[in-house]
Amino acid sequence: MNRKDLVEAVAATTGHTQADADASVTAVLDAITRAVAAGDRVTLPGFGTFERRERAARTGRNPQTGEAMEIAAGASPAFKPAAGFKQAVSAG
């Protein structure tokens, strides 16, 4: 499922137009992105939790030369699915 499919599914489920559904999907995704970027956790019961995870600086290796190199500290988004979401996926 891509974004277009998601918008169509939301429109079909809610009875709204695709333009309204697209605006809603955009608003939800933007709100989640802004919150996680600010360091907040976004918890959607029954679906999961979006959060920002910090990674410490570390020493890695250049795969081409094998030379040791420093990898800077950083942050990345993470998602932890809720139990209900896991069960729905595993049930197929």
Kinemage of the C-alpha trace (Angstrom):
@kinemage 1
@onewidth
@group {chain A} dominant
@subgroup {mainchain}
@vectorlist {calphas} color= white
{ca met a 1} P 0.000 0.000 0.000
{ca asn a 2} L 1.388 3.390 -0.929
{ca arg a 3} L 0.207 6.872 0.038
{ca lys a 4} L -2.374 7.044 -2.764
{ca asp a 5} L -3.850 3.699 -1.697
{ca leu a 6} L -3.970 4.885 1.912
{ca val a 7} L -5.773 8.088 0.947
{ca glu a 8} L -8.290 6.094 -1.102
{ca ala a 9} L -8.886 3.691 1.797
{ca val a 10} L -9.423 6.570 4.234
{ca ala a 11} L -11.822 8.264 1.812
{ca ala a 12} L -13.785 5.038 1.314
{ca thr a 13} L -13.959 4.332 5.056
{ca thr a 14} L -14.947 7.840 6.144
{ca gly a 15} L -17.114 8.819 3.192
{ca his a 16} L -15.061 11.969 2.665
{ca thr a 17} L -13.629 13.109 -0.629
{ca gln a 18} L -10.133 12.032 -1.595
{ca ala a 19} L -8.972 15.637 -1.220
{ca asp a 20} L -10.258 15.741 2.367
{ca ala a 21} L -8.767 12.317 3.100
{ca asp a 22} L -5.419 13.434 1.647
{ca ala a 23} L -5.464 16.527 3.853
{ca ser a 24} L -6.209 14.366 6.893
{ca val a 25} L -3.443 11.861 6.129
{ca thr a 26} L -0.996 14.721 5.539
{ca ala a 27} L -1.980 16.399 8.814
{ca val a 28} L -1.534 13.186 10.826
{ca leu a 29} L 1.841 12.369 9.288
{ca asp a 30} L 3.072 15.950 9.743
{ca ala a 31} L 1.976 15.986 13.391
{ca ile a 32} L 3.768 12.683 14.094
{ca thr a 33} L 6.913 13.893 12.299
{ca arg a 34} L 7.022 17.196 14.185
{ca ala a 35} L 6.438 15.540 17.564
{ca val a 36} L 9.088 12.854 17.097
{ca ala a 37} L 11.594 15.397 15.736
{ca ala a 38} L 11.024 17.444 18.904
{ca gly a 39} L 11.785 14.390 21.047
{ca asp a 40} L 8.202 13.548 22.017
{ca arg a 41} L 6.707 10.065 21.940
{ca val a 42} L 3.540 9.543 19.907
{ca thr a 43} L 1.479 6.630 21.216
{ca leu a 44} L -1.494 5.326 19.273
{ca pro a 45} L -3.180 2.655 21.426
{ca gly a 46} L -3.661 -0.587 19.534
{ca phe a 47} L -1.234 0.529 16.802
{ca gly a 48} L 2.114 1.458 18.330
{ca thr a 49} L 4.531 4.111 19.489
{ca phe a 50} L 6.724 6.426 17.445
{ca glu a 51} L 9.784 7.853 19.187
{ca arg a 52} L 13.202 9.366 18.662
{ca arg a 53} L 16.169 7.187 19.626
{ca glu a 54} L 19.590 8.665 20.234
{ca arg a 55} L 22.687 6.811 19.058
{ca ala a 56} L 26.051 7.402 20.709
{ca ala a 57} L 29.179 8.191 18.726
{ca arg a 58} L 31.113 5.067 17.817
{ca thr a 59} L 34.050 3.761 15.861
{ca gly a 60} L 33.238 1.983 12.614
{ca arg a 61} L 35.133 0.712 9.600
{ca asn a 62} L 35.226 1.985 6.042
{ca pro a 63} L 33.979 -1.054 4.079
{ca gln a 64} L 36.206 -0.241 1.092
{ca thr a 65} L 39.491 0.282 2.900
{ca gly a 66} L 38.937 -1.332 6.305
{ca glu a 67} L 40.211 1.883 7.893
{ca ala a 68} L 38.765 2.805 11.308
{ca met a 69} L 36.609 5.921 11.299
{ca glu a 70} L 34.531 7.828 13.818
{ca ile a 71} L 30.777 7.807 13.302
{ca ala a 72} L 29.101 10.848 14.843
{ca ala a 73} L 26.318 10.618 17.386
{ca gly a 74} L 22.866 10.998 15.925
{ca ala a 75} L 19.183 10.361 16.284
{ca ser a 76} L 16.784 8.241 14.288
{ca pro a 77} L 13.043 7.617 14.343
{ca ala a 78} L 11.817 4.331 15.766
{ca phe a 79} L 8.480 2.532 15.836
{ca lys a 80} L 7.400 -0.083 18.360
{ca pro a 81} L 4.196 -1.881 17.341
{ca ala a 82} L 1.466 -2.495 19.905
{ca ala a 83} L 0.438 -6.022 20.849
{ca gly a 84} L -2.835 -5.761 18.905
{ca phe a 85} L -1.002 -4.688 15.750
{ca lys a 86} L 1.485 -7.552 16.124
{ca gln a 87} L -1.351 -10.054 16.547
{ca ala a 88} L -3.214 -8.741 13.501
{ca val a 89} L -0.090 -9.038 11.351
{ca ser a 90} L 0.842 -12.507 12.593
{ca ala a 91} L -2.724 -13.762 12.072
{ca gly a 92} L -2.387 -12.751 8.430
